[in-house]
Amino acid sequence: MKYEVTIGLETHVELATNSKIFCSCGGHSSPKEPNDCVCPACSGMPGMLPVMNKKVVELAVTAGLMLGCDINRYTTFDKKNYYYPDLPCAYQITQLFSPICVNGKVSVTTKNGVSEIGIKQIHMEEDAGKLVHDDWLDVSYVDFNRTSVPLIEIVTHPDFHSADEVLAYLEMLKSMFRFGNISECEEGAMRCDVNLSVRPEGATELGVRTEMKNMSSLAAIERAIKYETARHIDALERGTEVLVQETRRWDDTKGRTFPMRNKETEADYRYFPDPNLMPIVIDDEWMDEIKAKMPVSADVKAKEYADAGISEKEIEMLVSERKVCDLLDDTAALGCNKKEVAAWILTDCAGILRKNALLLSDLNISAQALSTIIKKVGEGKINRGIGKKVLTAVIEKGVDPEAYIKENSLDVQVDEGFISGVIDKAILANPAAVADYKGGKEKALQAIFGACMRELRGSGDPAVIKSLLEQKLKD
């Protein structure tokens, strides 16, 4: 018998804000040590009230627009009640009755074609803390740094029918949100729960649904889907077990899922409106502001770069990092050619980063500094080799390129009088090489040329030096 797998996703995405959703503590990337980014509000102290972070609303609306959703102009928060050690208030502030985004739709492409995936809703909520288990001491520690970090949860309809579709969708979300500065989508900042059921092909009713948690990577999600699909089919075909609606934990080491608890219903969580948070009303003026700040898509940016003559391979590398695209655009806005800037970033900057065991995402140079170097090379004030030397100093030491060039006398090649004096000195210091060259030995010129370059510390334009040297030796 043939079977059909049906999958729905609940994807939690940590938003790229500077503070938490209901207090002023730092966001996802702020904590350095356990429990060093916690205040009375996010740790659930009595009497502390939540204060909404406006940026969270704007990022949630932006994400909804990117996914083709309708935006609820009137949206509210609710309390989801359950007890767990990493939830200090014994409830989570979330959205059930009036989520901020509904009725979206996206397309995903796999080797089997294009699939339409419906977005049921996107809602804002606060994250819980984190339990750290110590198997050696047989204890668990609670880190509240993550408590109240802002999330959006993207809930799809059960429109997926393969692991390939799921992975294509998640890769699309990751690329879209990173490029749109919605989320870093790094490890831990994008987490996915998979709801899966299996039914005989042609059946009208869905099978028993299980929810899988604790998957930390796309590879783990793919393995979990394949394992759980096989488990369901075995149960249906051979009666190996009785399937029940439940939540299961994925163990990546053992490559299998384990029961956690029976799947709760909405009634189990005793949802009710949060009386401490006023409804959010998004008027036309605010909506227009959010739309005006909507980021361009990676596809639009790719076309812009292609029109500038940048190669397809280079474009693929550029649009994978929004930070790099911003650097390119800002440098070009200062009067540099986009194609040339792309070459400097992807060849010279990337090479310096690799030497220091860093990634392109670690690039830390201002558009002003990069444009200064590119312009000086373009104007002939320094040569390409010196330009790379200055670039290295800027990236590794954070120096000012103008000051570095001046302090190290790297732009002396513009003074032909200075170069002429260096050549005269080299000719006087190498009489044997001069005699050999005048006697017909062309290679002897290299000895004098090398002496000039050493004196100029590589800053001279080789073509200019060679031309002047040959002219002087003919006189």
LUMDO-93247 format. One record per residue (C-alpha): residue number from 1; residue in one letter; x, y, z. Coordinates in steps of 0.2 Angstrom, whole numbers, always signed. Layout:
BEGIN
(NUM; "a"; (X; Y; Z)) ...
END
This chain:
BEGIN
(1; "m"; (+0; +0; +0)) (2; "k"; (+6; +18; -4)) (3; "y"; (+6; +31; +10)) (4; "e"; (+5; +50; +10)) (5; "v"; (+14; +60; +23)) (6; "t"; (+7; +77; +28)) (7; "i"; (+17; +90; +37)) (8; "g"; (+14; +107; +45)) (9; "l"; (+27; +118; +53)) (10; "e"; (+28; +129; +68)) (11; "t"; (+44; +140; +65)) (12; "h"; (+50; +151; +79)) (13; "v"; (+61; +165; +74)) (14; "e"; (+70; +176; +86)) (15; "l"; (+69; +194; +80)) (16; "a"; (+84; +206; +78)) (17; "t"; (+80; +219; +91)) (18; "n"; (+92; +227; +104)) (19; "s"; (+81; +223; +118)) (20; "k"; (+68; +210; +124)) (21; "i"; (+50; +211; +119)) (22; "f"; (+43; +217; +136)) (23; "c"; (+58; +225; +145)) (24; "s"; (+74; +234; +142)) (25; "c"; (+86; +219; +144)) (26; "g"; (+97; +216; +129)) (27; "g"; (+91; +204; +115)) (28; "h"; (+97; +188; +108)) (29; "s"; (+116; +192; +106)) (30; "s"; (+118; +202; +122)) (31; "p"; (+121; +189; +135)) (32; "k"; (+139; +183; +139)) (33; "e"; (+136; +173; +155)) (34; "p"; (+121; +163; +161)) (35; "n"; (+108; +174; +169)) (36; "d"; (+118; +191; +166)) (37; "c"; (+104; +198; +155)) (38; "v"; (+89; +197; +167)) (39; "c"; (+79; +210; +176)) (40; "p"; (+64; +209; +188)) (41; "a"; (+52; +210; +173)) (42; "c"; (+58; +196; +163)) (43; "s"; (+62; +185; +178)) (44; "g"; (+44; +186; +184)) (45; "m"; (+46; +196; +200)) (46; "p"; (+29; +201; +208)) (47; "g"; (+22; +218; +203)) (48; "m"; (+32; +220; +187)) (49; "l"; (+22; +224; +172)) (50; "p"; (+27; +221; +153)) (51; "v"; (+30; +236; +142)) (52; "m"; (+28; +232; +123)) (53; "n"; (+43; +234; +112)) (54; "k"; (+38; +244; +96)) (55; "k"; (+52; +237; +85)) (56; "v"; (+45; +219; +88)) (57; "v"; (+28; +224; +80)) (58; "e"; (+36; +232; +65)) (59; "l"; (+47; +217; +62)) (60; "a"; (+32; +205; +64)) (61; "v"; (+22; +216; +51)) (62; "t"; (+37; +216; +39)) (63; "a"; (+39; +197; +40)) (64; "g"; (+20; +196; +37)) (65; "l"; (+21; +207; +22)) (66; "m"; (+36; +197; +15)) (67; "l"; (+26; +181; +17)) (68; "g"; (+10; +188; +8)) (69; "c"; (+0; +189; +24)) (70; "d"; (-15; +200; +29)) (71; "i"; (-10; +212; +43)) (72; "n"; (-23; +213; +58)) (73; "r"; (-23; +231; +62)) (74; "y"; (-30; +227; +79)) (75; "t"; (-20; +214; +88)) (76; "t"; (-20; +208; +106)) (77; "f"; (-9; +197; +118)) (78; "d"; (-15; +182; +128)) (79; "k"; (-8; +172; +142)) (80; "k"; (-4; +153; +139)) (81; "n"; (-3; +145; +155)) (82; "y"; (+8; +130; +159)) (83; "y"; (+22; +126; +172)) (84; "y"; (+40; +123; +167)) (85; "p"; (+56; +127; +177)) (86; "d"; (+62; +139; +163)) (87; "l"; (+46; +149; +163)) (88; "p"; (+47; +160; +178)) (89; "c"; (+29; +167; +177)) (90; "a"; (+21; +150; +174)) (91; "y"; (+13; +158; +159)) (92; "q"; (+19; +164; +142)) (93; "i"; (+13; +180; +134)) (94; "t"; (+8; +175; +116)) (95; "q"; (-6; +178; +103)) (96; "l"; (-20; +166; +100)) (97; "f"; (-37; +176; +98)) (98; "s"; (-30; +190; +87)) (99; "p"; (-13; +186; +79)) (100; "i"; (-4; +200; +70)) (101; "c"; (-3; +191; +53)) (102; "v"; (-15; +179; +44)) (103; "n"; (-18; +170; +28)) (104; "g"; (-1; +171; +19)) (105; "k"; (+5; +160; +5)) (106; "v"; (+23; +156; -2)) (107; "s"; (+29; +145; -16)) (108; "v"; (+44; +133; -13)) (109; "t"; (+53; +124; -27)) (110; "t"; (+60; +107; -26)) (111; "k"; (+66; +94; -39)) (112; "n"; (+48; +88; -40)) (113; "g"; (+42; +106; -45)) (114; "v"; (+33; +121; -36)) (115; "s"; (+22; +119; -21)) (116; "e"; (+11; +132; -13)) (117; "i"; (+12; +133; +6)) (118; "g"; (-1; +142; +15)) (119; "i"; (+3; +152; +31)) (120; "k"; (-11; +151; +43)) (121; "q"; (-4; +164; +55)) (122; "i"; (+11; +173; +62)) (123; "h"; (+10; +178; +80)) (124; "m"; (+22; +188; +92)) (125; "e"; (+27; +180; +108)) (126; "e"; (+41; +179; +121)) (127; "d"; (+53; +165; +122)) (128; "a"; (+56; +154; +138)) (129; "g"; (+72; +152; +147)) (130; "k"; (+84; +137; +144)) (131; "l"; (+87; +122; +154)) (132; "v"; (+105; +116; +155)) (133; "h"; (+107; +97; +160)) (134; "d"; (+122; +91; +169)) (135; "d"; (+121; +72; +168)) (136; "w"; (+137; +70; +178)) (137; "l"; (+130; +78; +193)) (138; "d"; (+112; +73; +189)) (139; "v"; (+106; +91; +190)) (140; "s"; (+98; +104; +179)) (141; "y"; (+102; +123; +179)) (142; "v"; (+91; +136; +173)) (143; "d"; (+97; +151; +162)) (144; "f"; (+84; +165; +161)) (145; "n"; (+94; +175; +148)) (146; "r"; (+83; +170; +134)) (147; "t"; (+67; +173; +144)) (148; "s"; (+56; +186; +135)) (149; "v"; (+68; +187; +120)) (150; "p"; (+55; +192; +106)) (151; "l"; (+49; +179; +94)) (152; "i"; (+38; +177; +79)) (153; "e"; (+30; +160; +77)) (154; "i"; (+25; +156; +59)) (155; "v"; (+12; +143; +58)) (156; "t"; (+9; +134; +41)) (157; "h"; (-6; +124; +35)) (158; "p"; (-2; +105; +33)) (159; "d"; (+3; +108; +15)) (160; "f"; (+20; +99; +15)) (161; "h"; (+22; +81; +9)) (162; "s"; (+40; +78; +9)) (163; "a"; (+56; +82; +19)) (164; "d"; (+63; +91; +3)) (165; "e"; (+48; +103; +3)) (166; "v"; (+51; +107; +22)) (167; "l"; (+70; +110; +19)) (168; "a"; (+66; +121; +4)) (169; "y"; (+54; +132; +14)) (170; "l"; (+65; +134; +29)) (171; "e"; (+80; +139; +18)) (172; "m"; (+69; +152; +10)) (173; "l"; (+64; +159; +27)) (174; "k"; (+82; +159; +32)) (175; "s"; (+88; +168; +17)) (176; "m"; (+73; +180; +17)) (177; "f"; (+74; +185; +35)) (178; "r"; (+93; +187; +35)) (179; "f"; (+93; +198; +20)) (180; "g"; (+78; +208; +27)) (181; "n"; (+87; +211; +44)) (182; "i"; (+72; +202; +52)) (183; "s"; (+83; +189; +61)) (184; "e"; (+100; +183; +62)) (185; "c"; (+93; +165; +59)) (186; "e"; (+109; +158; +67)) (187; "e"; (+109; +142; +77)) (188; "g"; (+96; +144; +91)) (189; "a"; (+88; +159; +83)) (190; "m"; (+77; +149; +71)) (191; "r"; (+69; +133; +78)) (192; "c"; (+56; +122; +70)) (193; "d"; (+43; +110; +77)) (194; "v"; (+36; +98; +65)) (195; "n"; (+18; +91; +65)) (196; "l"; (+17; +75; +55)) (197; "s"; (+4; +62; +51)) (198; "v"; (+3; +48; +38)) (199; "r"; (-12; +41; +29)) (200; "p"; (-15; +28; +15)) (201; "e"; (-14; +37; -2)) (202; "g"; (-32; +43; -7)) (203; "a"; (-39; +44; +11)) (204; "t"; (-48; +59; +15)) (205; "e"; (-45; +60; +34)) (206; "l"; (-28; +64; +41)) (207; "g"; (-19; +51; +51)) (208; "v"; (-14; +53; +69)) (209; "r"; (-3; +68; +72)) (210; "t"; (+13; +69; +82)) (211; "e"; (+24; +84; +85)) (212; "m"; (+43; +83; +85)) (213; "k"; (+54; +95; +95)) (214; "n"; (+72; +97; +99)) (215; "m"; (+79; +98; +81)) (216; "s"; (+94; +110; +80)) (217; "s"; (+98; +109; +62)) (218; "l"; (+90; +107; +44)) (219; "a"; (+99; +90; +44)) (220; "a"; (+91; +85; +60)) (221; "i"; (+74; +90; +54)) (222; "e"; (+76; +79; +38)) (223; "r"; (+82; +64; +48)) (224; "a"; (+68; +66; +60)) (225; "i"; (+54; +67; +46)) (226; "k"; (+61; +52; +38)) (227; "y"; (+62; +42; +54)) (228; "e"; (+44; +47; +60)) (229; "t"; (+37; +44; +43)) (230; "a"; (+44; +26; +44)) (231; "r"; (+38; +24; +62)) (232; "h"; (+20; +28; +57)) (233; "i"; (+20; +17; +41)) (234; "d"; (+27; +2; +52)) (235; "a"; (+12; +5; +64)) (236; "l"; (-1; +6; +51)) (237; "e"; (+6; -9; +41)) (238; "r"; (+12; -21; +54)) (239; "g"; (+4; -15; +70)) (240; "t"; (+20; -12; +79)) (241; "e"; (+12; +1; +90)) (242; "v"; (-4; +10; +93)) (243; "l"; (-1; +28; +87)) (244; "v"; (-7; +42; +98)) (245; "q"; (-7; +61; +97)) (246; "e"; (+8; +66; +107)) (247; "t"; (+24; +77; +107)) (248; "r"; (+40; +68; +104)) (249; "r"; (+58; +73; +107)) (250; "w"; (+71; +70; +93)) (251; "d"; (+88; +62; +99)) (252; "d"; (+100; +67; +85)) (253; "t"; (+113; +55; +93)) (254; "k"; (+102; +40; +93)) (255; "g"; (+93; +45; +77)) (256; "r"; (+75; +42; +84)) (257; "t"; (+61; +51; +93)) (258; "f"; (+55; +48; +110)) (259; "p"; (+38; +52; +118)) (260; "m"; (+38; +68; +129)) (261; "r"; (+20; +70; +133)) (262; "n"; (+3; +69; +126)) (263; "k"; (-1; +83; +114)) (264; "e"; (-10; +97; +123)) (265; "t"; (-25; +106; +116)) (266; "e"; (-29; +124; +118)) (267; "a"; (-41; +120; +132)) (268; "d"; (-26; +113; +142)) (269; "y"; (-17; +129; +141)) (270; "r"; (-31; +140; +148)) (271; "y"; (-28; +154; +136)) (272; "f"; (-36; +171; +141)) (273; "p"; (-32; +189; +136)) (274; "d"; (-18; +197; +145)) (275; "p"; (-25; +211; +155)) (276; "n"; (-8; +220; +157)) (277; "l"; (-5; +224; +139)) (278; "m"; (-16; +235; +129)) (279; "p"; (-22; +231; +111)) (280; "i"; (-11; +236; +97)) (281; "v"; (-19; +247; +84)) (282; "i"; (-9; +249; +68)) (283; "d"; (-16; +265; +59)) (284; "d"; (-13; +269; +41)) (285; "e"; (+1; +281; +45)) (286; "w"; (+11; +268; +55)) (287; "m"; (+8; +255; +41)) (288; "d"; (+14; +267; +28)) (289; "e"; (+30; +270; +38)) (290; "i"; (+33; +251; +40)) (291; "k"; (+30; +248; +21)) (292; "a"; (+42; +263; +17)) (293; "k"; (+56; +254; +27)) (294; "m"; (+52; +237; +18)) (295; "p"; (+69; +229; +13)) (296; "v"; (+72; +225; -5)) (297; "s"; (+71; +206; -9)) (298; "a"; (+87; +196; -13)) (299; "d"; (+80; +193; -30)) (300; "v"; (+78; +212; -33)) (301; "k"; (+96; +215; -27)) (302; "a"; (+103; +201; -38)) (303; "k"; (+95; +209; -53)) (304; "e"; (+103; +226; -49)) (305; "y"; (+120; +218; -47)) (306; "a"; (+118; +208; -63)) (307; "d"; (+114; +225; -72)) (308; "a"; (+130; +232; -65)) (309; "g"; (+140; +218; -73)) (310; "i"; (+143; +207; -58)) (311; "s"; (+145; +189; -61)) (312; "e"; (+131; +176; -56)) (313; "k"; (+144; +167; -44)) (314; "e"; (+149; +184; -36)) (315; "i"; (+130; +189; -34)) (316; "e"; (+127; +172; -25)) (317; "m"; (+140; +176; -12)) (318; "l"; (+135; +194; -10)) (319; "v"; (+116; +191; -7)) (320; "s"; (+120; +177; +6)) (321; "e"; (+125; +191; +18)) (322; "r"; (+115; +207; +19)) (323; "k"; (+129; +216; +28)) (324; "v"; (+140; +213; +13)) (325; "c"; (+127; +220; +1)) (326; "d"; (+125; +236; +12)) (327; "l"; (+144; +238; +12)) (328; "l"; (+144; +237; -7)) (329; "d"; (+130; +248; -9)) (330; "d"; (+136; +261; +3)) (331; "t"; (+153; +261; -5)) (332; "a"; (+146; +263; -22)) (333; "a"; (+136; +278; -16)) (334; "l"; (+152; +286; -12)) (335; "g"; (+157; +286; -30)) (336; "c"; (+165; +269; -33)) (337; "n"; (+160; +257; -47)) (338; "k"; (+149; +242; -41)) (339; "k"; (+158; +229; -50)) (340; "e"; (+175; +235; -44)) (341; "v"; (+169; +236; -26)) (342; "a"; (+162; +218; -28)) (343; "a"; (+179; +212; -33)) (344; "w"; (+188; +221; -19)) (345; "i"; (+176; +213; -6)) (346; "l"; (+175; +196; -13)) (347; "t"; (+194; +194; -18)) (348; "d"; (+204; +206; -7)) (349; "c"; (+194; +207; +9)) (350; "a"; (+189; +189; +8)) (351; "g"; (+207; +184; +6)) (352; "i"; (+212; +194; +22)) (353; "l"; (+198; +187; +32)) (354; "r"; (+203; +169; +27)) (355; "k"; (+221; +172; +32)) (356; "n"; (+214; +177; +49)) (357; "a"; (+202; +162; +50)) (358; "l"; (+186; +173; +48)) (359; "l"; (+171; +173; +37)) (360; "l"; (+164; +186; +25)) (361; "s"; (+151; +189; +38)) (362; "d"; (+165; +195; +50)) (363; "l"; (+170; +209; +39)) (364; "n"; (+172; +225; +48)) (365; "i"; (+176; +240; +37)) (366; "s"; (+167; +256; +34)) (367; "a"; (+161; +261; +17)) (368; "q"; (+171; +277; +19)) (369; "a"; (+187; +268; +22)) (370; "l"; (+185; +255; +8)) (371; "s"; (+180; +269; -5)) (372; "t"; (+196; +279; +0)) (373; "i"; (+207; +264; -4)) (374; "i"; (+198; +260; -20)) (375; "k"; (+198; +278; -26)) (376; "k"; (+217; +281; -22)) (377; "v"; (+221; +265; -32)) (378; "g"; (+210; +271; -47)) (379; "e"; (+217; +288; -47)) (380; "g"; (+235; +281; -47)) (381; "k"; (+240; +288; -30)) (382; "i"; (+244; +271; -24)) (383; "n"; (+246; +255; -34)) (384; "r"; (+235; +239; -31)) (385; "g"; (+248; +230; -20)) (386; "i"; (+249; +245; -9)) (387; "g"; (+230; +246; -9)) (388; "k"; (+229; +228; -2)) (389; "k"; (+242; +232; +11)) (390; "v"; (+232; +247; +17)) (391; "l"; (+216; +236; +16)) (392; "t"; (+224; +223; +27)) (393; "a"; (+229; +236; +40)) (394; "v"; (+211; +243; +40)) (395; "i"; (+203; +226; +43)) (396; "e"; (+216; +219; +55)) (397; "k"; (+220; +235; +65)) (398; "g"; (+206; +247; +62)) (399; "v"; (+218; +261; +55)) (400; "d"; (+212; +276; +46)) (401; "p"; (+218; +273; +28)) (402; "e"; (+222; +291; +24)) (403; "a"; (+233; +292; +40)) (404; "y"; (+241; +275; +37)) (405; "i"; (+246; +280; +19)) (406; "k"; (+253; +296; +25)) (407; "e"; (+262; +290; +40)) (408; "n"; (+271; +276; +30)) (409; "s"; (+274; +287; +14)) (410; "l"; (+265; +275; +3)) (411; "d"; (+260; +287; -10)) (412; "v"; (+277; +294; -14)) (413; "q"; (+276; +287; -32)) (414; "v"; (+265; +303; -37)) (415; "d"; (+281; +313; -35)) (416; "e"; (+291; +309; -51)) (417; "g"; (+305; +320; -44)) (418; "f"; (+307; +309; -29)) (419; "i"; (+307; +293; -40)) (420; "s"; (+320; +301; -51)) (421; "g"; (+331; +304; -36)) (422; "v"; (+329; +286; -30)) (423; "i"; (+334; +279; -48)) (424; "d"; (+349; +290; -48)) (425; "k"; (+354; +283; -31)) (426; "a"; (+352; +265; -37)) (427; "i"; (+362; +268; -53)) (428; "l"; (+376; +275; -43)) (429; "a"; (+375; +260; -31)) (430; "n"; (+376; +247; -45)) (431; "p"; (+389; +252; -57)) (432; "a"; (+392; +233; -63)) (433; "a"; (+374; +231; -67)) (434; "v"; (+374; +247; -76)) (435; "a"; (+389; +242; -86)) (436; "d"; (+382; +225; -90)) (437; "y"; (+365; +232; -96)) (438; "k"; (+374; +245; -107)) (439; "g"; (+384; +230; -114)) (440; "g"; (+368; +222; -120)) (441; "k"; (+363; +211; -105)) (442; "e"; (+345; +215; -103)) (443; "k"; (+343; +205; -87)) (444; "a"; (+355; +217; -78)) (445; "l"; (+341; +230; -78)) (446; "q"; (+332; +219; -65)) (447; "a"; (+345; +222; -52)) (448; "i"; (+344; +241; -53)) (449; "f"; (+325; +240; -54)) (450; "g"; (+324; +229; -38)) (451; "a"; (+335; +242; -29)) (452; "c"; (+323; +256; -34)) (453; "m"; (+308; +245; -28)) (454; "r"; (+317; +241; -11)) (455; "e"; (+320; +259; -8)) (456; "l"; (+302; +264; -12)) (457; "r"; (+296; +249; -1)) (458; "g"; (+285; +243; -16)) (459; "s"; (+275; +260; -16)) (460; "g"; (+282; +265; -33)) (461; "d"; (+272; +261; -49)) (462; "p"; (+283; +248; -58)) (463; "a"; (+279; +254; -75)) (464; "v"; (+284; +272; -71)) (465; "i"; (+300; +267; -63)) (466; "k"; (+305; +255; -77)) (467; "s"; (+301; +269; -90)) (468; "l"; (+311; +282; -81)) (469; "l"; (+326; +269; -77)) (470; "e"; (+327; +264; -95)) (471; "q"; (+327; +283; -101)) (472; "k"; (+341; +287; -89)) (473; "l"; (+352; +273; -94)) (474; "k"; (+350; +278; -112)) (475; "d"; (+356; +296; -109)) 
END
